[in-house]
Amino acid sequence: MRKETVTKKRLLELKGLPFDQNEVDIIFKEIFTLSNKKDRLELVKQVMAFANSEGGYIIYGVNGKNEWIGMDERSDDNIINSDFYNIFEKYLSHQIQISSNLIELDANYYFIIHINPINDAIVSFAQDGNYNLKSWGTKQEKSIEVFKQGTSFYRKDKKTVLADESFISAKK
């Protein structure tokens, strides 16, 4: 684990980058929660995509307008716990090297995750990732698929995309 990638100094460096920067791949999120299965599955998908690519960061506490506002009461209280690391082992075919830290900056808190790339393999899903969604009017549940066992995602042009044959060939 490379702790220098998740320090206050590094967070300040990343905060200073223009949002259209090309040198570091970053996803900004406002809220961190593992209590919601949909959010857990999306986190696993994003971490996999970074691992299958050049690596990168997920930073929580930045809103949709790219304002560094810090996390609020909608985020989980107990951020770094065994569930955080166990979700990757449960869903991914390979061990992912990540480091994370909760950092106070300007009286606000940010959760930063750094994902190292895996260069000698393609990480895929070890099992399906589904969650149930209740319809507002009828209260009926339907299963929403976030990913299928055996598939992979990677980062392309700062977006998370499903791995295709061209990616798989290039990675090998």
C-alpha positions in Angstrom: 0.0 0.0 0.0 1.4 3.4 -1.0 0.3 5.8 1.7 1.8 8.8 0.0 -1.1 8.6 -2.5 -3.7 9.3 0.2 -2.2 12.1 2.3 -3.4 15.6 3.0 -0.6 16.9 0.8 -1.7 14.7 -2.1 -5.4 15.7 -1.7 -4.3 19.4 -1.9 -2.4 18.6 -5.1 -5.4 16.9 -6.6 -7.7 19.7 -5.5 -5.4 22.1 -7.3 -5.7 20.3 -10.7 -8.1 21.7 -13.3 -11.1 19.5 -13.7 -10.2 18.9 -17.4 -6.8 17.6 -16.4 -5.4 14.6 -18.2 -2.5 13.4 -16.0 -4.6 11.8 -13.2 -7.9 9.9 -13.5 -10.3 11.0 -10.8 -13.9 10.3 -10.0 -15.5 12.8 -7.7 -18.5 11.8 -5.5 -20.5 13.8 -2.9 -21.6 10.9 -0.6 -19.9 7.8 0.6 -22.1 4.9 1.7 -21.7 1.2 1.9 -25.1 0.7 3.6 -26.8 1.0 0.2 -26.2 -2.1 -1.9 -26.4 -0.1 -5.2 -23.6 2.2 -4.0 -21.5 -0.8 -2.9 -21.8 -2.4 -6.3 -21.0 0.9 -8.1 -17.9 1.3 -5.9 -16.7 -2.2 -6.8 -17.3 -1.5 -10.5 -15.3 1.8 -10.3 -12.4 0.3 -8.4 -12.2 -2.6 -10.9 -12.2 -0.1 -13.8 -9.2 1.8 -12.3 -7.3 -1.4 -11.5 -7.8 -2.6 -15.1 -6.5 0.7 -16.4 -3.8 3.2 -15.2 -5.1 3.4 -11.7 -6.6 6.5 -10.2 -8.6 8.2 -7.4 -12.1 8.3 -6.1 -12.7 11.4 -3.9 -15.8 11.8 -1.8 -16.9 15.2 -0.7 -17.1 17.0 -4.1 -20.5 17.8 -5.4 -21.8 17.7 -9.0 -20.8 21.3 -9.6 -17.2 20.3 -8.8 -17.3 22.2 -5.5 -15.2 20.8 -2.6 -17.9 20.9 0.0 -16.9 17.9 2.2 -19.0 15.0 3.2 -22.2 15.5 5.2 -24.6 13.4 7.3 -25.7 11.4 4.2 -22.3 9.7 4.2 -21.7 6.7 6.4 -20.3 7.4 9.9 -17.9 4.4 10.0 -16.1 4.8 6.7 -13.0 2.6 7.0 -14.0 -0.8 8.4 -13.7 -4.4 7.4 -16.8 -4.2 5.1 -15.0 -1.6 3.0 -12.2 -4.0 2.1 -14.3 -7.2 2.1 -16.6 -6.1 -0.7 -13.7 -6.1 -3.1 -12.6 -9.7 -2.1 -16.2 -10.9 -2.5 -16.9 -9.5 -6.0 -13.5 -9.4 -7.8 -11.4 -12.2 -9.3 -8.1 -10.6 -8.3 -6.8 -8.8 -5.2 -6.8 -5.1 -5.7 -4.2 -2.8 -4.2 -5.9 0.2 -2.7 -5.2 2.8 -0.1 -7.7 5.1 1.5 -7.8 7.8 4.1 -10.3 10.2 5.7 -8.8 13.7 5.6 -9.8 17.0 7.2 -9.3 20.0 5.0 -10.7 23.5 5.6 -13.0 22.2 8.4 -14.5 19.6 6.0 -13.9 15.9 5.7 -13.0 14.1 2.4 -12.6 10.4 1.9 -9.9 9.6 -0.7 -9.3 6.2 -2.3 -6.3 5.4 -4.5 -6.4 2.3 -6.7 -3.2 0.9 -8.1 -3.3 -0.6 -11.7 -2.9 -4.3 -12.2 -0.7 -4.7 -15.2 -0.3 -8.4 -15.6 -4.0 -9.5 -15.5 -7.5 -8.4 -16.3 -9.7 -8.2 -13.2 -13.2 -9.6 -13.7 -16.3 -10.1 -11.5 -16.3 -13.3 -9.4 -20.1 -13.1 -9.1 -23.1 -11.2 -10.4 -23.8 -7.8 -8.9 -27.6 -7.1 -8.5 -29.8 -5.1 -6.2 -33.5 -4.8 -5.8 -35.4 -1.6 -6.6 -38.9 -1.0 -5.3 -41.3 0.8 -7.6 -42.7 3.9 -6.0 -46.4 3.4 -6.9 -46.8 -0.4 -6.8 -44.0 -1.2 -4.2 -43.1 -4.1 -6.5 -39.4 -5.1 -6.6 -37.4 -5.5 -9.7 -33.8 -6.7 -9.9 -31.3 -4.3 -11.3 -28.1 -5.7 -12.7 -24.9 -3.6 -12.2 -22.5 -6.3 -13.5 -22.4 -9.9 -14.6 -19.9 -12.6 -13.4 -17.0 -12.9 -15.7 -17.3 -9.4 -17.2 -14.8 -6.5 -16.7 -14.7 -2.7 -16.8 -11.9 -0.3 -17.5 -11.4 3.5 -17.7 -11.5 5.0 -21.2 -11.4 8.8 -21.8 -12.3 9.3 -18.1 -15.3 7.1 -18.3 -16.0 3.6 -17.0 -16.8 1.2 -19.8 -17.4 -2.5 -20.3 -14.3 -4.3 -21.5 -14.5 -5.4 -25.1 -12.4 -7.6 -27.3 -10.1 -4.7 -28.3 -9.3 -3.9 -24.6 -8.7 -7.5 -23.8 -6.4 -8.0 -26.8 -4.5 -4.8 -25.9 -4.1 -5.8 -22.3 -2.7 -9.2 -23.1 
